[in-house]
Amino acid sequence: MRIGEIAALVGLTTRAIRHYHHVGLLPEPERRPNGYRAYTVRDAVLLARVRRLTELGLSLDEVRDVLADDAGRELADVLAELDADLARQQAELAERRRRLAVLLAAPPGEGEPVSPALAALLARAPDTASPSAAMDREHLTLLDASGTAGEEFYAALAPLAADPAVLALYERLDELADAPVDDPRIPALAAALVAAVPDEVFAAIPADGRPAVGEGFARALLAEYAPAQAEVVRRVMEAFTERGGK
């Protein structure tokens, strides 16, 4: 193959390929009697790998290290790995399209880019106008996006999502929106919230996920609540930290 042919095959520019030759990333191929470079299938595989690695954000020095590890491998092995990588990317793309289809099918304002496990959990929760329940939903969505929580954690929360008693606790928290920080209802409500969470929830939290997801997140979370509500949530978080660490 000539340089223009291999560039079109792997989706690179001839300028990029010449640059890879210049920096030593791609060895210069043998030249034909007419002076043109003669590229092989292995060269095409190598360039395809370079393109994929750079698209993942690796620098050319990092790509060079990866390619060095592949030196001496059979072409069939490299092709098989490339095929497996493409299959993985295809599966990830199919999953992203499936989630996008769910969002497109949802009524305006109701679709959220959450994992299937969290979507199933939220579907169990009864409809409510509780601001506190809405905030918890937002916090779960944030944890979901950060990857802090997983399927086991959501499964452990499932009984709580469908429990009417939990909704009553949210409503009690709503009632503290205009209360002072020393409101006598605070200790009892905090204790009730802690008692409502089963041990299975703590067993499902990864060890590196305690407490919460960091002090910065905790401060930001408390700042979203009114003073009396924040005091309840603070006590609950402290109790969760002690309970989760045992």
C-alpha positions in Angstrom: 0.0 0.0 0.0 1.1 3.5 -0.7 0.9 6.2 2.0 -2.4 7.7 0.7 -4.0 4.2 0.6 -3.0 3.3 4.2 -4.0 6.7 5.4 -7.5 6.3 4.0 -7.7 2.8 5.4 -7.0 3.7 9.0 -8.6 7.1 9.0 -5.4 9.2 9.4 -3.9 11.9 7.3 -0.7 11.4 5.3 0.8 14.3 7.3 0.1 12.5 10.6 1.8 9.3 9.3 4.8 11.2 8.1 5.0 12.8 11.6 4.9 9.4 13.2 7.8 8.4 11.0 9.6 11.6 12.0 9.3 11.0 15.8 10.1 7.3 15.5 6.7 6.1 16.4 6.3 4.2 13.1 9.4 2.7 11.4 9.9 3.8 7.8 8.8 1.0 5.5 10.8 -0.3 2.6 10.6 1.8 -0.6 9.8 0.5 -4.0 12.1 1.1 -6.9 10.0 4.2 -7.8 10.7 5.7 -4.4 7.3 5.2 -2.9 6.9 3.7 0.6 5.4 0.2 0.6 3.2 -0.3 3.6 2.1 -3.7 4.9 -1.0 -5.0 6.7 1.0 -4.9 10.0 1.7 -1.2 9.4 -2.0 -0.7 9.0 -2.7 -2.5 12.2 0.0 -0.5 14.0 -1.4 2.8 12.7 -5.0 1.8 13.7 -3.7 1.1 17.2 -1.9 4.4 17.3 -5.1 6.2 16.3 -7.2 4.4 18.9 -4.7 5.1 21.7 -4.4 8.8 20.9 -8.2 9.1 20.7 -8.3 7.8 24.2 -6.1 10.7 25.3 -2.6 9.1 25.4 0.4 11.2 24.5 2.7 10.0 21.7 5.3 9.0 24.4 2.7 6.9 26.2 1.6 5.3 22.9 5.3 4.5 22.2 5.4 2.6 25.5 2.3 0.6 24.7 3.6 -0.3 21.3 6.9 -1.4 22.8 5.0 -4.0 24.8 3.5 -5.4 21.6 6.9 -5.8 19.9 7.4 -9.4 18.7 3.8 -10.4 19.0 2.2 -12.4 16.1 0.1 -10.4 13.7 -2.9 -12.7 14.5 -2.7 -11.9 18.2 -2.6 -8.2 17.5 -5.6 -8.5 15.1 -7.5 -10.5 17.7 -6.9 -7.9 20.4 -8.0 -5.1 18.0 -11.1 -7.1 17.1 -11.9 -7.6 20.8 -11.5 -3.9 21.5 -13.8 -3.0 18.6 -16.4 -5.4 19.9 -16.2 -3.8 23.4 -16.6 -0.4 21.9 -19.6 -1.6 19.8 -21.2 -3.0 23.0 -20.6 0.2 24.9 -22.1 2.2 22.0 -25.2 -0.1 21.9 -25.7 0.5 25.6 -25.4 4.3 25.2 -27.9 4.2 22.4 -30.3 2.1 24.5 -30.1 4.6 27.4 -30.5 7.5 24.9 -33.7 5.8 23.6 -35.1 5.7 27.1 -34.4 9.4 27.5 -36.0 10.2 24.2 -39.1 8.2 25.1 -39.6 9.9 28.4 -42.0 12.9 28.7 -40.3 16.3 28.7 -38.5 17.0 31.9 -38.7 13.5 33.2 -35.8 11.8 31.5 -32.6 11.5 33.5 -29.2 10.1 32.3 -28.9 7.5 35.1 -27.8 3.9 35.1 -30.4 1.2 34.6 -30.0 0.1 38.2 -30.8 3.5 39.6 -33.6 4.0 37.1 -35.2 0.8 38.4 -34.8 2.0 42.0 -36.4 5.4 41.3 -39.2 3.7 39.5 -40.2 1.9 42.8 -40.5 5.2 44.6 -44.1 6.6 44.9 -45.0 10.0 43.4 -44.5 12.8 45.9 -44.1 16.5 46.0 -41.7 16.4 48.9 -38.7 18.7 48.4 -36.6 16.5 50.6 -37.4 13.5 48.5 -36.5 15.4 45.4 -33.2 16.4 46.8 -32.4 12.8 47.7 -33.1 11.8 44.2 -30.7 14.5 42.9 -28.0 13.2 45.3 -28.4 9.7 44.1 -28.2 10.9 40.5 -24.9 12.6 41.4 -23.5 9.5 43.1 -24.6 7.5 40.1 -22.8 9.8 37.7 -19.6 9.7 39.8 -19.6 5.9 39.9 -19.6 5.9 43.7 -22.7 3.7 44.0 -23.4 0.4 42.2 -26.1 -2.2 41.5 -25.7 -3.9 44.9 -26.1 -0.6 46.7 -29.3 0.3 44.7 -30.7 -3.2 45.3 -30.2 -2.7 49.1 -32.1 0.6 48.9 -35.0 -0.9 47.0 -37.1 -1.8 50.1 -36.7 1.8 51.3 -37.8 3.3 48.0 -41.2 1.6 48.2 -41.7 2.0 52.0 -44.5 4.6 52.8 -42.9 5.1 56.2 -39.8 6.6 54.5 -42.0 9.1 52.7 -43.4 10.1 56.0 -39.8 10.8 57.2 -39.2 13.0 54.2 -42.4 14.9 55.1 -41.2 15.4 58.7 -37.9 16.8 57.3 -39.9 19.1 55.0 -41.6 20.5 58.1 -38.3 21.7 59.5 -37.7 24.1 56.5 -38.4 27.2 58.7 -37.5 25.8 62.1 -34.5 27.0 64.2 -31.4 24.8 64.5 -32.3 23.9 68.1 -35.8 22.6 67.2 -36.7 19.8 69.6 -37.9 17.6 66.7 -34.3 17.3 65.3 -32.9 14.5 67.5 -35.9 12.2 67.1 -36.1 12.6 63.3 -32.3 12.0 62.9 -32.6 8.8 64.9 -35.6 7.7 62.9 -33.8 8.2 59.6 -30.8 6.3 60.8 -32.9 3.4 62.1 -34.8 3.2 58.8 -31.6 2.3 56.8 -31.0 -1.5 57.0 -27.6 -3.1 57.5 -27.6 -4.4 53.9 -27.2 -0.8 52.7 -23.9 -0.4 54.6 -22.7 -3.8 53.5 -23.2 -2.7 49.9 -21.1 0.4 50.3 -17.5 -0.1 49.1 -14.9 0.5 51.7 -13.4 3.4 49.7 -16.8 5.0 49.5 -17.0 5.9 53.3 -17.8 8.4 54.6 -20.2 9.7 51.9 -17.9 10.7 49.1 -15.6 13.2 50.9 -15.8 16.2 53.2 -16.2 18.6 50.3 -19.3 16.8 49.1 -20.7 16.7 52.7 -20.3 20.5 53.1 -21.9 21.1 49.7 -24.8 18.8 50.6 -25.5 20.4 53.9 -25.4 23.9 52.4 -28.5 22.9 50.3 -30.7 22.5 53.3 -32.3 25.0 55.7 -30.5 25.2 59.1 -32.7 22.8 61.0 -32.8 20.3 58.1 -29.0 20.5 57.7 -28.6 19.7 61.4 -30.8 16.5 60.9 -28.8 15.5 57.9 -25.5 16.2 59.7 -26.4 13.9 62.5 -27.5 11.2 60.1 -24.3 11.4 58.2 -22.3 11.2 61.4 -24.3 8.1 62.5 -23.8 6.6 59.1 -20.0 7.1 59.3 -19.9 5.4 62.7 -22.2 2.6 61.6 -20.5 2.1 58.3 -17.1 1.9 59.8 -17.9 -0.9 62.2 
